[in-house]
Amino acid sequence: MIFDHRTYICRPGTIKRHMELYEQHGWKPQTRNLGLPVVYGATETGDVNSYVHIWVYKDAADRAQKRANMMADQGWLSYIKMSAEAGYLISQKNAILTPAPFYTLPGGLLDE
């Protein structure tokens, strides 16, 4: 199992508009292809112009296949075009994490 931890930073004053755009156009195609994220939330303290989402995959091949499917999804392609045109995002940082040996994923978050 691996976790794909993603942090995005928005231009000051645009995170609310970015989240609305994603909710209306990105959430359905992304979750249709990747499943539900473990976390999807805006930063409350620190850099309040940022948000984080964490996705769980069986392994790197599962991640690659799901992301390839998403990149072939016309709904997702439409959303990323709208997002680019809106210009709300400044940067993105990704990290692949592996769980600690004692960690067990709560039920229902990873299709078996």
Number of C-alpha atoms within 10 A of each C-alpha: 14 16 21 18 19 17 18 17 21 22 14 14 11 16 20 14 13 18 18 12 16 17 11 11 19 21 16 16 19 22 13 15 18 20 17 18 18 16 13 15 12 19 14 10 8 7 12 14 20 22 19 17 17 19 21 25 20 13 12 14 10 15 19 12 13 18 15 12 15 19 16 12 15 11 16 21 16 13 19 16 10 15 17 10 9 13 12 19 18 12 11 13 10 13 11 13 13 13 11 7 6 5 8 8 11 8 7 8 14 17 9 5
